[in-house]
Amino acid sequence: MYRQALFEEPLIFELGKAGRVGILLNDENQVPIEQYEGAISKSMRREKLNLPEVSQVEVTRHFTKLSQMNWGVDLGPYPLGSCTMKYNPRLNEDLATREQVEQMHPRQSVESSQGSLELMFRLERALSSITGMDEFTLQPAAGAQGELTGCLIIRKYHRKRGDHRDEIIIPDSAHGTNPASAAMAGFKVVVVRTSEDGYIDLDMLKCAVSNKTAGLMMTNPNTLGIFENKACEIAEVVHRAGGLMYYDGANLQGIVGRARPGDLGFDIAHINLHKTFSTPHGGGGPGAGPVGVKEGLSGFLPVPMVEQKEGKYEFNWDRPDSIGKIREDYGSFPILVRAYAYLLSMGVEGLKLSSGIAVLNTNYFARKVSGIRGFSVPFGNAIRKHEVVISAADIMRETGVSAYDISKALLDKGLHAPTIYFPLIVKEALMFEFTDAELKENIDLYVEALEDISQRAYTDPSGVKAQPKNTSVGRLDEVRASHPRTMRLSYRMHSH
Ligand SMILES: *Cc1c(COP(=O)(O)O)cnc(C)c1O
């Protein structure tokens, strides 16, 4: 029986009283609060800072209560498709939070940062060999910023040749950040369809390429979890037209240690370190989206690059073709540390095993679920890689119970919902990714839960639509819930 903790906990801004503070050690080096206040110029400040004034015990209890009403990968499975929410080994956490990492400052001298530079240098080399790329920048803050970096490189590459190509081709199964990044870099987006068997429609692609094609952005395995086995042929079509191939590496978990985008004809690739290489992420961050390129494109990478000269590490800013700086300092350093620790602890064989287990988990689940009434696995029978997209279109049509209702019903069983309504090409989509971290028993729990929900959908659909009942809040007004100022109101109206 599952019941989530329930507290009528107000916002921290509604707690406390003027003058309440926590007790701190009397540290001479402590920056007085007035100095922080002074750091924001008076003219910039439109209203008085509304900082909560709370005692230490209020703060501790407040956040402990919120943590009890929350969910995370340390509590149970977190099968959000496309997000690769895998368990983050404590080893990485231990190393990333050591004093030598935490106390580093990005503006300190190169001489005193040799260890950090060496770590970045070695990570860059490791990512290059894992992906088959020649050189990586570690700067981008996440996958989406990696995409923007890649698109800016594509633009600069063509401009430098005096070529003003302005179209980027993107499959209709792509993550929304792909067209957004292309548009931000000034490109028009041309969409190609996914064929019935789950692959990019090659004939349509051949029609879509032209002398306006700057490049193609592709996720492989794609967001249906299917490995695009014609990737090399697709690359040939795009290259022949004069375009570049961009690899969205968000799904690298499906092939890591087994296939390399660099060998599949891709020229530029990002990796979401927070996904494949195990950094805790959620609610928008933190992340890191290093971008790798093939040799001919190295010159366009953002500055500075970490280089090794005569046994010393240094920053090289002298790259005249660089697209410039993408992010302040050198990126999300603690995440780079976690990724490096993860890679060292896994080793080449470990990475290969991790994609193997992820794929096994996916296909075990897919096979079980496709036997449940009302659920199907659309887009053909190809083996799925790290994730599978289930359609609840039949249940929806026959009972009125939607993918949204099903995901809410899962919460009542103490199971985190999957990603829903993505990719857009699947009706009533439920996208599951168990990663390499999940146990068979837990995948079975999901199978049993979906069996039960399916059965109830056909006998008592309104019962399913009234769920969840066991969570600390019921169905929220999703528009209000996304805005902090109205969240409380939504919470009060919908909690039970
Ligand atoms: C997560 C994801 C992205 C965006 O990556 P962020 O790190 O969240 O910015 C892009 N494409 C796909 C397929 C993804 O799953």
The ligand as an SDF file (V2000), in Angstrom:
LIG
                    3D

 15 15  0  0  0  0  0  0  0  0999 V2000
   16.8900   15.7190  -23.3230 C   0  0  0  0  0  0  0  0  0  0  0  0
   16.8990   15.8090  -24.7920 C   0  0  0  0  0  0  0  0  0  0  0  0
   17.3810   16.9550  -25.4520 C   0  0  0  0  0  0  0  0  0  0  0  0
   17.7300   18.2330  -24.7310 C   0  0  0  0  0  0  0  0  0  0  0  0
   18.7240   18.0600  -23.7860 O   0  0  0  0  0  0  0  0  0  0  0  0
   18.8190   18.9640  -22.4700 P   0  0  0  0  0  0  0  0  0  0  0  0
   20.0740   18.4910  -21.8510 O   0  0  0  0  0  0  0  0  0  0  0  0
   17.5960   18.7020  -21.6790 O   0  0  0  0  0  0  0  0  0  0  0  0
   18.8930   20.3870  -22.9260 O   0  0  0  0  0  0  0  0  0  0  0  0
   17.4660   16.9170  -26.8320 C   0  0  0  0  0  0  0  0  0  0  0  0
   17.0780   15.8490  -27.5260 N   0  0  0  0  0  0  0  0  0  0  0  0
   16.5900   14.7390  -26.9370 C   0  0  0  0  0  0  0  0  0  0  0  0
   16.1850   13.5660  -27.7760 C   0  0  0  0  0  0  0  0  0  0  0  0
   16.4620   14.6900  -25.5510 C   0  0  0  0  0  0  0  0  0  0  0  0
   15.9660   13.6140  -24.9530 O   0  0  0  0  0  0  0  0  0  0  0  0
  1  2  1  0
  2  3  1  0
  2 14  2  0
  3  4  1  0
  3 10  2  0
  4  5  1  0
  5  6  1  0
  6  7  2  0
  6  8  1  0
  6  9  1  0
 10 11  1  0
 11 12  2  0
 12 13  1  0
 12 14  1  0
 14 15  1  0
M  END
$$$$
